[in-house]
Structure formats: C-alpha cells, structure tokens
Amino acid sequence: MIVKIFGLADLLAVIALLGSSLLPKQILIIMSLYLIIKGIFFLLLGGSPLSNIFDSISGFYITLVAYGLSHWIPTVIVTIYILQKAIISLL
C-alpha cells in the first residue's frame, strides 16, 4: 500500500515538473522536498544507493526549475526517470 502512495506522489511530481510554468512555485518546492527527503530517508535505511541518489538529484533539479533554471534535456531525463518509477510502483 505504501508503495502505491509513493508511486502516486511520484506521478504528482512529474505533473508538477511538466506544468512548472503554470503552477505556483510553492507546489514545485513541495514536490522537490518530497523527492529529496524520500531519497535521503531510503538511503539512510540502506536501500539502493543509486536510485535514492537520483531521487535526491531529481528533487534538487525541480527546485532549480521552480526558480526558473531549467533546460529541456535534464527535464526530459528527470521526467522519464520519475515517471518510470511511478508506473512501476503503481503496477
């Protein structure tokens, strides 16, 4: 059940990233904090280090996007990464 909740939250992070130009900055910051905290939390619990580090990096990138610092290449990479995690979690 908790995996599905994380999957839904990841899906919301993707929607926030894709709609970053339309959404308020606070929503992007909340989603970035979710990814950063989730990455650090599961890294400390001993999960897959690479996956958790990518979660935190994705969160930091969404923070940059919230402040207008974005480029289409990392946006596509982060979107695909979080989307595939969300889909796998929801299945």
C-alpha positions as CSV (number, residue, x, y, z in Angstrom):
1,M,0.0,0.0,0.0
2,I,2.8,2.4,0.9
3,V,4.5,1.7,-2.4
4,K,1.3,2.8,-4.3
5,I,1.3,6.0,-2.3
6,F,4.9,6.7,-3.2
7,G,4.0,5.9,-6.8
8,L,1.1,8.4,-6.8
9,A,3.4,11.1,-5.2
10,D,6.0,10.4,-7.9
11,L,3.3,10.9,-10.5
12,L,2.3,14.2,-9.0
13,A,6.0,15.2,-9.1
14,V,6.1,14.5,-12.8
15,I,2.9,16.5,-13.3
16,A,4.4,19.4,-11.3
17,L,7.6,19.3,-13.3
18,L,5.7,19.2,-16.6
19,G,3.4,22.0,-15.5
20,S,6.1,24.1,-13.9
21,S,5.4,27.2,-16.0
22,L,1.7,27.2,-14.9
23,L,1.9,26.1,-11.3
24,P,2.9,28.2,-8.3
25,K,6.5,27.9,-7.1
26,Q,5.3,26.5,-3.7
27,I,3.9,23.4,-5.3
28,L,7.2,22.7,-7.1
29,I,9.1,23.3,-3.9
30,I,6.9,20.8,-2.0
31,M,7.4,18.1,-4.7
32,S,11.1,18.7,-4.7
33,L,11.3,18.4,-0.9
34,Y,9.3,15.2,-1.1
35,L,11.8,13.7,-3.6
36,I,14.9,14.9,-1.6
37,I,13.5,13.7,1.7
38,K,12.5,10.4,0.2
39,G,15.9,9.9,-1.4
40,I,17.8,10.7,1.8
41,F,15.4,8.6,4.0
42,F,15.7,5.5,2.0
43,L,19.4,6.0,1.5
44,L,19.8,6.0,5.3
45,L,17.7,2.9,5.6
46,G,20.1,1.1,3.3
47,G,18.1,0.9,0.1
48,S,19.6,1.1,-3.4
49,P,22.1,3.9,-3.2
50,L,21.9,4.8,-6.9
51,S,18.2,5.1,-7.1
52,N,18.0,7.1,-3.9
53,I,20.7,9.5,-5.0
54,F,18.8,10.0,-8.3
55,D,15.7,10.8,-6.4
56,S,17.5,13.5,-4.4
57,I,19.1,14.9,-7.6
58,S,15.7,15.0,-9.2
59,G,14.4,16.9,-6.2
60,F,17.2,19.4,-6.5
61,Y,16.6,19.8,-10.2
62,I,12.9,20.5,-9.6
63,T,14.0,23.2,-7.1
64,L,16.1,24.8,-9.8
65,V,13.1,24.6,-12.2
66,A,10.9,26.4,-9.6
67,Y,13.4,29.3,-9.7
68,G,13.5,29.4,-13.5
69,L,16.7,27.5,-14.1
70,S,15.9,24.7,-16.5
71,H,16.9,23.1,-19.7
72,W,14.9,20.7,-21.8
73,I,17.5,17.8,-21.7
74,P,17.7,17.3,-17.9
75,T,13.9,18.0,-17.7
76,V,13.3,15.1,-20.1
77,I,15.7,12.8,-18.2
78,V,14.2,13.6,-14.8
79,T,10.7,13.3,-16.1
80,I,11.3,9.9,-17.7
81,Y,13.1,8.7,-14.6
82,I,10.4,9.7,-12.1
83,L,7.6,8.6,-14.5
84,Q,9.1,5.1,-14.8
85,K,9.4,4.8,-11.0
86,A,5.8,5.9,-10.6
87,I,4.5,3.4,-13.2
88,I,6.4,0.5,-11.6
89,S,5.2,1.5,-8.2
90,L,1.6,1.7,-9.3
91,L,1.6,-1.7,-11.0
